[in-house]
Amino acid sequence: MGILTRQQGEVFVITTDRSSEEAPKTRAPARLTDIYRVWTGAKWSETKEEAMSFKSLPAADEYVRANFAKVTG
């Protein structure tokens, strides 16, 4: 599962490039696409407006580190 933080407007969000039906991958995708899911704080969503947002990239990265099991589970 590729997890990455990215800027969405003025805020940063946690995203994944994996759909809910896909098995985990061991390699990064060959290229990034506009199709990604966002973390809501409880689950992954395809609705970008539901994303949990952060004021800075370091804050989003720290959330992923602190909640890694929840985000990847």
Biopython code that builds the backbone (N, CA, C, O; Angstrom):
import numpy as np
from Bio.PDB.StructureBuilder import StructureBuilder

atoms = [
    (1, "MET", "N", (0.851, -1.171, 0.000)),
    (1, "MET", "CA", (0.000, 0.000, 0.000)),
    (1, "MET", "C", (0.889, 1.223, 0.000)),
    (1, "MET", "O", (1.726, 1.390, 0.887)),
    (2, "GLY", "N", (0.713, 2.069, -0.978)),
    (2, "GLY", "CA", (1.464, 3.304, -1.022)),
    (2, "GLY", "C", (0.718, 4.398, -0.288)),
    (2, "GLY", "O", (-0.374, 4.791, -0.698)),
    (3, "ILE", "N", (1.294, 4.891, 0.791)),
    (3, "ILE", "CA", (0.698, 5.980, 1.555)),
    (3, "ILE", "C", (1.581, 7.195, 1.366)),
    (3, "ILE", "O", (2.804, 7.118, 1.484)),
    (4, "LEU", "N", (0.946, 8.317, 1.070)),
    (4, "LEU", "CA", (1.707, 9.518, 0.858)),
    (4, "LEU", "C", (0.883, 10.722, 1.283)),
    (4, "LEU", "O", (-0.343, 10.724, 1.171)),
    (5, "THR", "N", (1.568, 11.740, 1.770)),
    (5, "THR", "CA", (0.875, 12.976, 2.115)),
    (5, "THR", "C", (1.029, 13.921, 0.938)),
    (5, "THR", "O", (2.087, 13.986, 0.312)),
    (6, "ARG", "N", (-0.025, 14.645, 0.646)),
    (6, "ARG", "CA", (0.022, 15.575, -0.486)),
    (6, "ARG", "C", (-0.788, 16.812, -0.172)),
    (6, "ARG", "O", (-1.683, 16.797, 0.673)),
    (7, "GLN", "N", (-0.459, 17.878, -0.867)),
    (7, "GLN", "CA", (-1.169, 19.129, -0.685)),
    (7, "GLN", "C", (-2.460, 19.095, -1.477)),
    (7, "GLN", "O", (-2.494, 18.694, -2.640)),
    (8, "GLN", "N", (-3.522, 19.527, -0.815)),
    (8, "GLN", "CA", (-4.842, 19.613, -1.450)),
    (8, "GLN", "C", (-5.362, 21.015, -1.136)),
    (8, "GLN", "O", (-5.950, 21.246, -0.080)),
    (9, "GLY", "N", (-5.144, 21.927, -2.045)),
    (9, "GLY", "CA", (-5.503, 23.319, -1.777)),
    (9, "GLY", "C", (-4.535, 23.916, -0.767)),
    (9, "GLY", "O", (-3.322, 23.892, -0.978)),
    (10, "GLU", "N", (-5.063, 24.451, 0.331)),
    (10, "GLU", "CA", (-4.248, 25.084, 1.365)),
    (10, "GLU", "C", (-3.815, 24.109, 2.465)),
    (10, "GLU", "O", (-3.019, 24.474, 3.330)),
    (11, "VAL", "N", (-4.323, 22.887, 2.444)),
    (11, "VAL", "CA", (-4.038, 21.915, 3.505)),
    (11, "VAL", "C", (-3.349, 20.683, 2.938)),
    (11, "VAL", "O", (-3.215, 20.531, 1.724)),
    (12, "PHE", "N", (-2.916, 19.808, 3.837)),
    (12, "PHE", "CA", (-2.279, 18.554, 3.450)),
    (12, "PHE", "C", (-3.172, 17.397, 3.878)),
    (12, "PHE", "O", (-3.806, 17.455, 4.931)),
    (13, "VAL", "N", (-3.222, 16.356, 3.068)),
    (13, "VAL", "CA", (-4.042, 15.180, 3.356)),
    (13, "VAL", "C", (-3.201, 13.925, 3.186)),
    (13, "VAL", "O", (-2.151, 13.944, 2.545)),
    (14, "ILE", "N", (-3.681, 12.836, 3.772)),
    (14, "ILE", "CA", (-3.025, 11.536, 3.657)),
    (14, "ILE", "C", (-3.752, 10.760, 2.576)),
    (14, "ILE", "O", (-4.979, 10.659, 2.598)),
    (15, "THR", "N", (-3.004, 10.213, 1.630)),
    (15, "THR", "CA", (-3.612, 9.521, 0.497)),
    (15, "THR", "C", (-2.999, 8.144, 0.293)),
    (15, "THR", "O", (-1.921, 7.840, 0.804)),
    (16, "THR", "N", (-3.711, 7.322, -0.462)),
    (16, "THR", "CA", (-3.194, 6.035, -0.892)),
    (16, "THR", "C", (-3.547, 5.831, -2.361)),
    (16, "THR", "O", (-4.550, 6.350, -2.851)),
    (17, "ASP", "N", (-2.718, 5.078, -3.042)),
    (17, "ASP", "CA", (-2.969, 4.787, -4.455)),
    (17, "ASP", "C", (-3.615, 3.432, -4.639)),
    (17, "ASP", "O", (-3.792, 2.984, -5.772)),
    (18, "ARG", "N", (-3.969, 2.775, -3.563)),
    (18, "ARG", "CA", (-4.532, 1.424, -3.624)),
    (18, "ARG", "C", (-6.048, 1.460, -3.439)),
    (18, "ARG", "O", (-6.552, 2.153, -2.555)),
    (19, "SER", "N", (-6.754, 0.732, -4.249)),
    (19, "SER", "CA", (-8.200, 0.636, -4.081)),
    (19, "SER", "C", (-8.501, -0.411, -3.019)),
    (19, "SER", "O", (-7.627, -1.204, -2.668)),
    (20, "SER", "N", (-9.704, -0.425, -2.512)),
    (20, "SER", "CA", (-10.072, -1.359, -1.453)),
    (20, "SER", "C", (-10.072, -2.805, -1.914)),
    (20, "SER", "O", (-9.960, -3.710, -1.087)),
    (21, "GLU", "N", (-10.197, -3.050, -3.231)),
    (21, "GLU", "CA", (-10.254, -4.416, -3.742)),
    (21, "GLU", "C", (-8.868, -5.000, -4.025)),
    (21, "GLU", "O", (-8.724, -6.217, -4.142)),
    (22, "GLU", "N", (-7.863, -4.157, -4.135)),
    (22, "GLU", "CA", (-6.533, -4.617, -4.518)),
    (22, "GLU", "C", (-5.784, -5.268, -3.365)),
    (22, "GLU", "O", (-5.947, -4.891, -2.204)),
    (23, "ALA", "N", (-4.979, -6.230, -3.701)),
    (23, "ALA", "CA", (-4.069, -6.822, -2.730)),
    (23, "ALA", "C", (-2.881, -5.886, -2.548)),
    (23, "ALA", "O", (-2.568, -5.114, -3.454)),
    (24, "PRO", "N", (-2.215, -5.935, -1.404)),
    (24, "PRO", "CA", (-1.037, -5.081, -1.196)),
    (24, "PRO", "C", (0.036, -5.348, -2.244)),
    (24, "PRO", "O", (0.203, -6.475, -2.709)),
    (25, "LYS", "N", (0.754, -4.297, -2.605)),
    (25, "LYS", "CA", (1.825, -4.401, -3.600)),
    (25, "LYS", "C", (3.165, -4.191, -2.916)),
    (25, "LYS", "O", (3.259, -3.485, -1.913)),
    (26, "THR", "N", (4.184, -4.801, -3.461)),
    (26, "THR", "CA", (5.524, -4.629, -2.906)),
    (26, "THR", "C", (6.325, -3.590, -3.659)),
    (26, "THR", "O", (7.414, -3.215, -3.224)),
    (27, "ARG", "N", (5.809, -3.118, -4.781)),
    (27, "ARG", "CA", (6.519, -2.129, -5.589)),
    (27, "ARG", "C", (5.665, -0.877, -5.760)),
    (27, "ARG", "O", (4.436, -0.937, -5.770)),
    (28, "ALA", "N", (6.342, 0.247, -5.893)),
    (28, "ALA", "CA", (5.646, 1.511, -6.127)),
    (28, "ALA", "C", (5.057, 1.515, -7.530)),
    (28, "ALA", "O", (5.594, 0.854, -8.420)),
    (29, "PRO", "N", (3.965, 2.243, -7.751)),
    (29, "PRO", "CA", (3.397, 2.309, -9.097)),
    (29, "PRO", "C", (4.376, 2.979, -10.053)),
    (29, "PRO", "O", (5.192, 3.803, -9.641)),
    (30, "ALA", "N", (4.289, 2.623, -11.326)),
    (30, "ALA", "CA", (5.180, 3.185, -12.342)),
    (30, "ALA", "C", (4.968, 4.681, -12.489)),
    (30, "ALA", "O", (5.915, 5.419, -12.762)),
    (31, "ARG", "N", (3.739, 5.133, -12.313)),
    (31, "ARG", "CA", (3.459, 6.566, -12.404)),
    (31, "ARG", "C", (2.269, 6.889, -11.517)),
    (31, "ARG", "O", (1.424, 6.035, -11.248)),
    (32, "LEU", "N", (2.218, 8.123, -11.071)),
    (32, "LEU", "CA", (1.103, 8.561, -10.239)),
    (32, "LEU", "C", (-0.065, 8.958, -11.127)),
    (32, "LEU", "O", (0.122, 9.462, -12.235)),
    (33, "THR", "N", (-1.253, 8.727, -10.634)),
    (33, "THR", "CA", (-2.450, 9.131, -11.362)),
    (33, "THR", "C", (-3.277, 10.048, -10.461)),
    (33, "THR", "O", (-2.950, 10.235, -9.289)),
    (34, "ASP", "N", (-4.328, 10.605, -11.002)),
    (34, "ASP", "CA", (-5.217, 11.452, -10.211)),
    (34, "ASP", "C", (-6.196, 10.617, -9.389)),
    (34, "ASP", "O", (-6.963, 11.169, -8.600)),
    (35, "ILE", "N", (-6.179, 9.303, -9.561)),
    (35, "ILE", "CA", (-7.086, 8.433, -8.821)),
    (35, "ILE", "C", (-6.410, 8.023, -7.523)),
    (35, "ILE", "O", (-5.433, 7.274, -7.528)),
    (36, "TYR", "N", (-6.937, 8.517, -6.420)),
    (36, "TYR", "CA", (-6.404, 8.147, -5.120)),
    (36, "TYR", "C", (-7.498, 8.276, -4.072)),
    (36, "TYR", "O", (-8.506, 8.951, -4.279)),
    (37, "ARG", "N", (-7.277, 7.616, -2.948)),
    (37, "ARG", "CA", (-8.220, 7.649, -1.835)),
    (37, "ARG", "C", (-7.609, 8.473, -0.714)),
    (37, "ARG", "O", (-6.386, 8.559, -0.604)),
    (38, "VAL", "N", (-8.445, 9.079, 0.118)),
    (38, "VAL", "CA", (-7.985, 9.923, 1.213)),
    (38, "VAL", "C", (-8.357, 9.310, 2.563)),
    (38, "VAL", "O", (-9.341, 8.579, 2.680)),
    (39, "TRP", "N", (-7.558, 9.619, 3.571)),
    (39, "TRP", "CA", (-7.797, 9.137, 4.921)),
    (39, "TRP", "C", (-8.727, 10.100, 5.643)),
    (39, "TRP", "O", (-8.487, 11.307, 5.654)),
    (40, "THR", "N", (-9.798, 9.568, 6.251)),
    (40, "THR", "CA", (-10.782, 10.406, 6.940)),
    (40, "THR", "C", (-10.538, 10.506, 8.439)),
    (40, "THR", "O", (-11.184, 11.296, 9.127)),
    (41, "GLY", "N", (-9.611, 9.709, 8.939)),
    (41, "GLY", "CA", (-9.377, 9.623, 10.377)),
    (41, "GLY", "C", (-9.867, 8.300, 10.921)),
    (41, "GLY", "O", (-9.474, 7.881, 12.009)),
    (42, "ALA", "N", (-10.739, 7.636, 10.151)),
    (42, "ALA", "CA", (-11.275, 6.336, 10.548)),
    (42, "ALA", "C", (-11.206, 5.297, 9.435)),
    (42, "ALA", "O", (-11.150, 4.096, 9.700)),
    (43, "LYS", "N", (-11.211, 5.769, 8.179)),
    (43, "LYS", "CA", (-11.227, 4.849, 7.038)),
    (43, "LYS", "C", (-10.741, 5.580, 5.795)),
    (43, "LYS", "O", (-10.563, 6.798, 5.801)),
    (44, "TRP", "N", (-10.527, 4.809, 4.722)),
    (44, "TRP", "CA", (-10.174, 5.375, 3.422)),
    (44, "TRP", "C", (-11.446, 5.726, 2.665)),
    (44, "TRP", "O", (-12.434, 4.996, 2.740)),
    (45, "SER", "N", (-11.431, 6.832, 1.940)),
    (45, "SER", "CA", (-12.596, 7.288, 1.188)),
    (45, "SER", "C", (-12.171, 7.762, -0.200)),
    (45, "SER", "O", (-11.072, 8.289, -0.370)),
    (46, "GLU", "N", (-13.027, 7.576, -1.170)),
    (46, "GLU", "CA", (-12.775, 8.077, -2.519)),
    (46, "GLU", "C", (-13.275, 9.510, -2.681)),
    (46, "GLU", "O", (-13.081, 10.121, -3.732)),
    (47, "THR", "N", (-13.919, 10.049, -1.645)),
    (47, "THR", "CA", (-14.439, 11.411, -1.666)),
    (47, "THR", "C", (-13.410, 12.345, -1.043)),
    (47, "THR", "O", (-13.218, 12.331, 0.173)),
    (48, "LYS", "N", (-12.755, 13.144, -1.849)),
    (48, "LYS", "CA", (-11.669, 13.992, -1.387)),
    (48, "LYS", "C", (-12.107, 14.969, -0.295)),
    (48, "LYS", "O", (-11.305, 15.333, 0.565)),
    (49, "GLU", "N", (-13.358, 15.392, -0.320)),
    (49, "GLU", "CA", (-13.863, 16.346, 0.670)),
    (49, "GLU", "C", (-13.946, 15.744, 2.076)),
    (49, "GLU", "O", (-14.024, 16.489, 3.052)),
    (50, "GLU", "N", (-13.931, 14.435, 2.196)),
    (50, "GLU", "CA", (-13.994, 13.771, 3.500)),
    (50, "GLU", "C", (-12.629, 13.656, 4.169)),
    (50, "GLU", "O", (-12.538, 13.179, 5.300)),
    (51, "ALA", "N", (-11.582, 14.081, 3.498)),
    (51, "ALA", "CA", (-10.217, 13.901, 3.987)),
    (51, "ALA", "C", (-9.968, 14.632, 5.298)),
    (51, "ALA", "O", (-10.418, 15.760, 5.500)),
    (52, "MET", "N", (-9.238, 13.962, 6.182)),
    (52, "MET", "CA", (-8.715, 14.598, 7.380)),
    (52, "MET", "C", (-7.608, 15.529, 6.900)),
    (52, "MET", "O", (-6.760, 15.112, 6.111)),
    (53, "SER", "N", (-7.596, 16.773, 7.355)),
    (53, "SER", "CA", (-6.615, 17.719, 6.828)),
    (53, "SER", "C", (-5.660, 18.198, 7.920)),
    (53, "SER", "O", (-5.975, 18.176, 9.110)),
    (54, "PHE", "N", (-4.493, 18.626, 7.474)),
    (54, "PHE", "CA", (-3.435, 19.094, 8.351)),
    (54, "PHE", "C", (-2.913, 20.415, 7.812)),
    (54, "PHE", "O", (-2.938, 20.655, 6.604)),
    (55, "LYS", "N", (-2.433, 21.283, 8.723)),
    (55, "LYS", "CA", (-1.943, 22.604, 8.321)),
    (55, "LYS", "C", (-0.560, 22.545, 7.693)),
    (55, "LYS", "O", (-0.159, 23.465, 6.979)),
    (56, "SER", "N", (0.181, 21.453, 7.958)),
    (56, "SER", "CA", (1.536, 21.362, 7.407)),
    (56, "SER", "C", (1.865, 19.929, 7.015)),
    (56, "SER", "O", (1.259, 18.980, 7.510)),
    (57, "LEU", "N", (2.830, 19.790, 6.124)),
    (57, "LEU", "CA", (3.294, 18.475, 5.708)),
    (57, "LEU", "C", (3.895, 17.705, 6.886)),
    (57, "LEU", "O", (3.597, 16.520, 7.032)),
    (58, "PRO", "N", (4.731, 18.323, 7.736)),
    (58, "PRO", "CA", (5.262, 17.582, 8.879)),
    (58, "PRO", "C", (4.167, 17.071, 9.826)),
    (58, "PRO", "O", (4.301, 15.987, 10.393)),
    (59, "ALA", "N", (3.098, 17.835, 9.998)),
    (59, "ALA", "CA", (2.001, 17.399, 10.867)),
    (59, "ALA", "C", (1.311, 16.160, 10.294)),
    (59, "ALA", "O", (0.973, 15.234, 11.032)),
    (60, "ALA", "N", (1.106, 16.147, 8.986)),
    (60, "ALA", "CA", (0.487, 14.985, 8.336)),
    (60, "ALA", "C", (1.403, 13.775, 8.421)),
    (60, "ALA", "O", (0.942, 12.671, 8.710)),
    (61, "ASP", "N", (2.686, 13.965, 8.176)),
    (61, "ASP", "CA", (3.641, 12.860, 8.274)),
    (61, "ASP", "C", (3.719, 12.307, 9.690)),
    (61, "ASP", "O", (3.807, 11.094, 9.874)),
    (62, "GLU", "N", (3.689, 13.170, 10.679)),
    (62, "GLU", "CA", (3.736, 12.721, 12.074)),
    (62, "GLU", "C", (2.484, 11.922, 12.428)),
    (62, "GLU", "O", (2.572, 10.935, 13.158)),
    (63, "TYR", "N", (1.331, 12.327, 11.927)),
    (63, "TYR", "CA", (0.098, 11.573, 12.159)),
    (63, "TYR", "C", (0.233, 10.149, 11.603)),
    (63, "TYR", "O", (-0.155, 9.182, 12.260)),
    (64, "VAL", "N", (0.780, 10.028, 10.399)),
    (64, "VAL", "CA", (0.963, 8.698, 9.797)),
    (64, "VAL", "C", (1.899, 7.865, 10.661)),
    (64, "VAL", "O", (1.618, 6.693, 10.915)),
    (65, "ARG", "N", (3.013, 8.447, 11.121)),
    (65, "ARG", "CA", (3.950, 7.701, 11.970)),
    (65, "ARG", "C", (3.287, 7.243, 13.260)),
    (65, "ARG", "O", (3.455, 6.095, 13.671)),
    (66, "ALA", "N", (2.535, 8.131, 13.899)),
    (66, "ALA", "CA", (1.906, 7.820, 15.182)),
    (66, "ALA", "C", (0.742, 6.836, 15.043)),
    (66, "ALA", "O", (0.420, 6.127, 15.997)),
    (67, "ASN", "N", (0.117, 6.785, 13.885)),
    (67, "ASN", "CA", (-1.076, 5.961, 13.679)),
    (67, "ASN", "C", (-0.878, 4.950, 12.544)),
    (67, "ASN", "O", (-1.835, 4.576, 11.866)),
    (68, "PHE", "N", (0.352, 4.517, 12.346)),
    (68, "PHE", "CA", (0.679, 3.663, 11.214)),
    (68, "PHE", "C", (-0.177, 2.399, 11.137)),
    (68, "PHE", "O", (-0.670, 2.052, 10.064)),
    (69, "ALA", "N", (-0.355, 1.719, 12.249)),
    (69, "ALA", "CA", (-1.153, 0.484, 12.241)),
    (69, "ALA", "C", (-2.603, 0.753, 11.825)),
    (69, "ALA", "O", (-3.199, -0.039, 11.095)),
    (70, "LYS", "N", (-3.154, 1.844, 12.281)),
    (70, "LYS", "CA", (-4.545, 2.184, 11.937)),
    (70, "LYS", "C", (-4.663, 2.561, 10.457)),
    (70, "LYS", "O", (-5.594, 2.130, 9.776)),
    (71, "VAL", "N", (-3.726, 3.358, 9.970)),
    (71, "VAL", "CA", (-3.769, 3.833, 8.587)),
    (71, "VAL", "C", (-3.532, 2.689, 7.600)),
    (71, "VAL", "O", (-4.146, 2.659, 6.534)),
    (72, "THR", "N", (-2.657, 1.759, 7.941)),
    (72, "THR", "CA", (-2.347, 0.665, 7.017)),
    (72, "THR", "C", (-3.212, -0.572, 7.236)),
    (72, "THR", "O", (-3.165, -1.497, 6.426)),
    (73, "GLY", "N", (-3.992, -0.610, 8.296)),
    (73, "GLY", "CA", (-4.795, -1.787, 8.629)),
    (73, "GLY", "C", (-6.036, -1.962, 7.856)),
    (73, "GLY", "O", (-6.769, -2.926, 8.075)),
]
sb = StructureBuilder()
sb.init_structure("model")
sb.init_model(0)
sb.init_chain("A")
sb.init_seg("    ")
for serial, (resi, resn, name, xyz) in enumerate(atoms, 1):
    if name == "N":
        sb.init_residue(resn, " ", resi, " ")
    sb.init_atom(name, np.array(xyz, "f"), 0.0, 1.0, " ", f" {name:<3s}", serial, name[0])
structure = sb.get_structure()
